[in-house]
Amino acid sequence: MKKDRFYNILFPLWFFLFIPSTWLFLITFLGNAAIDSLVLALGCKMNHRPFVTTWKKSFLWVFAFGYLADFLGGALLFILSTVLDNPLAYAMMFNPFSSFAGFLLVALMVAVAGELIYLFNLKVSFRKLDWPLKEKRKAALVLAVLTAPYLFLFPSILLYR
């Protein structure tokens, strides 16, 4: 039986966001909570709704589903990068700006994750709120646009040079 060993494996920066044992995970975990709270406060302000009551009813769902959407977007990005040819995979994982097609695919995954954030918040996170559908849509859209995983677009290769 042959054993394969991997040396000097490089990962894109966003990959570390999903590994719970890294310090970067802890920072992003707390950062996501803070950003989600701030954006939820903005959604409440836009709809003239009380923040504290809304936060108590929906924050855990907003946070959990936001993280799930980011994870699913990252998983799709990872899967796509394993089945595509090397220059495109490199662009998707390490430098989206090195290839127009790579940039478009990464931007598409950011948009997919944003769409998931929108749907999760609209259908699940805000289900206990007695807001009209129009207000829920507005708050879900603000969360989707402002909390999408734009870090996917960061050229991780800069960290390895």
C-alpha positions as CSV (number, residue, x, y, z in Angstrom):
1,M,0.0,0.0,0.0
2,K,1.4,3.3,-1.1
3,K,1.2,6.3,1.3
4,D,1.0,9.7,-0.2
5,R,2.3,12.7,1.7
6,F,1.5,16.3,1.0
7,Y,4.1,19.0,1.7
8,N,3.6,22.7,1.4
9,I,-0.1,22.6,0.8
10,L,-1.5,26.1,0.2
11,F,-5.0,27.0,1.0
12,P,-7.0,30.1,0.0
13,L,-7.6,32.5,2.9
14,W,-11.3,31.9,2.9
15,F,-10.7,28.2,3.5
16,F,-9.5,28.9,7.0
17,L,-12.8,30.5,7.9
18,F,-14.3,27.1,8.2
19,I,-11.7,25.3,10.3
20,P,-12.7,25.7,13.9
21,S,-9.3,25.1,15.3
22,T,-7.7,28.1,13.7
23,W,-7.4,31.6,15.3
24,L,-8.8,33.0,12.1
25,F,-12.0,31.0,12.6
26,L,-12.5,32.6,16.1
27,I,-11.9,36.1,14.7
28,T,-14.3,35.6,11.8
29,F,-16.8,33.9,14.1
30,L,-16.9,37.0,16.4
31,G,-16.6,39.4,13.5
32,N,-19.5,37.8,11.7
33,A,-21.6,38.1,14.9
34,A,-20.7,41.8,15.2
35,I,-21.3,42.5,11.5
36,D,-24.6,40.6,11.4
37,S,-25.8,42.6,14.5
38,L,-24.8,45.9,12.9
39,V,-26.5,45.1,9.6
40,L,-29.6,43.8,11.4
41,A,-29.7,47.1,13.2
42,L,-29.5,48.9,9.9
43,G,-32.4,46.7,8.6
44,C,-34.4,47.6,11.7
45,K,-33.7,51.3,11.3
46,M,-34.7,51.2,7.6
47,N,-38.0,49.6,8.6
48,H,-38.5,51.8,11.7
49,R,-38.6,48.7,13.9
50,P,-37.1,48.1,17.4
51,F,-33.7,46.5,17.2
52,V,-33.5,44.7,20.6
53,T,-36.8,42.9,20.1
54,T,-35.8,41.9,16.6
55,W,-32.3,40.9,17.6
56,K,-33.7,38.6,20.3
57,K,-36.1,36.9,17.9
58,S,-33.9,36.5,14.9
59,F,-30.1,37.0,15.6
60,L,-29.2,33.3,16.2
61,W,-30.9,32.3,13.0
62,V,-29.4,35.2,11.0
63,F,-25.9,34.3,12.3
64,A,-26.2,30.6,11.8
65,F,-27.7,30.7,8.4
66,G,-25.3,33.4,7.3
67,Y,-22.4,31.2,8.3
68,L,-24.1,28.2,6.5
69,A,-24.5,30.2,3.3
70,D,-20.8,31.3,3.4
71,F,-19.8,27.6,4.0
72,L,-22.0,26.4,1.1
73,G,-20.6,29.1,-1.2
74,G,-17.0,28.1,-0.2
75,A,-17.8,24.4,-0.6
76,L,-19.2,25.1,-4.1
77,L,-16.1,27.1,-4.9
78,F,-13.8,24.4,-3.7
79,I,-15.7,21.7,-5.7
80,L,-15.6,23.8,-8.8
81,S,-11.9,24.4,-8.4
82,T,-11.2,20.7,-8.2
83,V,-13.0,19.8,-11.5
84,L,-11.8,22.7,-13.6
85,D,-8.5,23.1,-15.4
86,N,-5.4,24.3,-13.5
87,P,-5.3,28.0,-14.6
88,L,-8.9,28.5,-13.8
89,A,-8.7,26.6,-10.5
90,Y,-5.7,28.7,-9.5
91,A,-7.6,31.8,-10.3
92,M,-10.6,30.6,-8.2
93,M,-8.5,29.6,-5.2
94,F,-5.6,32.0,-5.0
95,N,-6.1,35.0,-7.3
96,P,-9.5,35.7,-8.9
97,F,-8.0,38.7,-10.7
98,S,-5.6,36.6,-12.7
99,S,-8.3,35.4,-15.0
100,F,-11.5,37.0,-16.1
101,A,-13.4,33.6,-16.1
102,G,-12.0,32.8,-12.6
103,F,-13.1,36.2,-11.4
104,L,-16.6,35.6,-12.8
105,L,-16.9,32.2,-11.2
106,V,-15.8,33.5,-7.8
107,A,-18.1,36.5,-8.1
108,L,-20.9,34.1,-9.0
109,M,-20.2,32.0,-5.8
110,V,-20.3,35.3,-3.7
111,A,-23.7,36.0,-5.4
112,V,-24.9,32.5,-4.7
113,A,-24.0,32.8,-1.0
114,G,-25.7,36.2,-0.9
115,E,-28.8,34.7,-2.5
116,L,-28.8,31.9,0.1
117,I,-28.4,34.5,2.9
118,Y,-31.4,36.4,1.5
119,L,-33.6,33.2,1.3
120,F,-32.6,31.8,4.7
121,N,-33.3,35.1,6.4
122,L,-36.6,35.7,4.6
123,K,-37.9,32.2,5.0
124,V,-36.5,31.2,8.4
125,S,-34.7,33.9,10.4
126,F,-37.6,36.4,10.2
127,R,-40.4,34.0,10.6
128,K,-41.1,35.0,14.2
129,L,-41.2,38.7,13.3
130,D,-44.6,40.3,12.8
131,W,-43.4,42.5,10.0
132,P,-45.0,42.8,6.7
133,L,-43.4,40.8,3.9
134,K,-42.1,44.0,2.2
135,E,-40.1,44.9,5.4
136,K,-38.8,41.4,5.8
137,R,-37.6,41.4,2.1
138,K,-35.9,44.7,2.6
139,A,-34.0,43.6,5.8
140,A,-33.1,40.2,4.1
141,L,-31.8,42.1,1.1
142,V,-29.6,44.4,3.2
143,L,-28.2,41.4,5.1
144,A,-27.6,39.5,1.8
145,V,-25.8,42.4,0.1
146,L,-23.7,43.6,3.1
147,T,-22.8,40.2,4.6
148,A,-22.0,38.2,1.4
149,P,-18.6,36.5,1.6
150,Y,-16.6,39.1,-0.4
151,L,-13.4,37.5,1.2
152,F,-13.7,34.9,-1.6
153,L,-12.4,37.6,-3.9
154,F,-9.3,38.3,-1.9
155,P,-6.1,37.2,-3.7
156,S,-4.8,34.7,-1.2
157,I,-1.5,34.3,-3.1
158,L,-0.4,37.6,-1.5
159,L,-0.1,35.8,1.8
160,Y,2.2,33.2,0.4
161,R,4.8,35.5,-1.2
